[in-house]
Amino acid sequence: MTLLAAVLALAVIAEPGVFFEALLGTPEPVPMDILLGEPGVYMGKAVRLRGQLARRDGRLEIASPAGRLNLRLEPEAAGLLDGQGQTWFGQEVEVDGFFHRQAEEEGGAHALRTWRIAATRPRSDTGAADTSVPLVTLESLVYGKGKHDGQLVRVRGVARGGNIHQDLPVATRRGEDWVLKDGYFAAWIAGQTPAPDQTVEVIGIPTTSGGTVRVAARSVAPADMIKLVVSRAIPTGDAGGAAVPPRVSFALPAGEPLGPRGHMLLQFTKPMDPTRFAGAVRVRYADGTTPEVQLTYRDQNRVLVITPATPPPPDSEVVVELLEGVVDVNGRALVGDNPATGVAARLTFRAPFARDGIG
């Protein structure tokens, strides 16, 4: 295995598609006329559709000659669409989502809970970043002691909203500032507010006061091809919820075999530090095999998705161990049944039978 492959195998990424696929299955491509003609067949399933993006009566829709379907966007998809402005309306798009029936108060009929949206044709305006503006890291801004102040810079990170995660001291916020985060480093951004949990690139002018960085944004654009590990800095003090150690609240699937891709979901009682999962998650099959795994952490739901690179033997036990070193955002270690063994938590899953498509 190459060094690059090893790094990718250990990386913890924030990829909404993996999270939703683990919960709902791989989206099935379905023509709009088939979906709308036989909605009962696809009810409660993940589907992939193509159609024209439109807005009618304040609702977002995907339309085709066969009919129209309401879109209810997850934050990641909403943030990407906001960044594209009006350029995708009237164009063909491809969307992934969960097909369901809306309540009457939501407009009735059917809708698609959408986590991915993409134009099927290149835009005439590529929206490329202004590469003449120097790209700096949030770490260099935070540790730079003001050396970039007053200069136009580009900086990338994940939008964290109006400090809802307490990434920065509350007293340092001004007006409608929002938080940009990369790893343990954060800065206030003054300007256009993107959807939470979206990776963005900000062009603006930073200032530093009392160790806190604020960037006056001139532009904020999605950077959806960039995957960043996001972790909140460990706060000082030891009061309230920060003093309570995290636990695994539940695991999926429960009481049934793994799906075809072997996704395993663990939800925690507290937001976790995703940078600490790499090297601290071990998967073992009944035959002694220890496969490489992809780790995907979704902070919004406090869920870690574990996906083995190779499927387990049919109808065998799969053991997942969370080792010492897994901590929450307050630096509290995961509490397990027998921490003296070096394993903070151990969970078991069952591989499907060979006739289910594996083996």
Buried (B, 14 or more C-beta within 10 A) or exposed (E): EEEEEEEEBBBBBBBBBBBBBBBBBBBBEBEBEEBBEEBEEBEEBBBBBBBBBBEEEEBBBBBBEBBBBBBBBBBBBBBBBBBBEEBBBEBBBBBBBBBBEBEEEEEEBBBBBBBBBEBEEEEEEEEEBEEEBEEBBBEEBBEBEEEBBEEBBBBBBBBBBBBEBBBBEEEBBEEEBBBBBBBBBBBBBBBBBBBBBBBBBBBBBBBBEEEBBBBBBBBBBBBBEEBBBBBBBBBEEEEEEBEEBBBBEEBBBEEEBBBEBBBBBBBBBBBBBBBBBBEBBBBBBEEEEEBBBBBBBBBBBBBBBBBBEEBBBBBBEBBBBBBBBBBBBBBBBBBBEEEEEEBBBBBEBBBBEEEBEBB
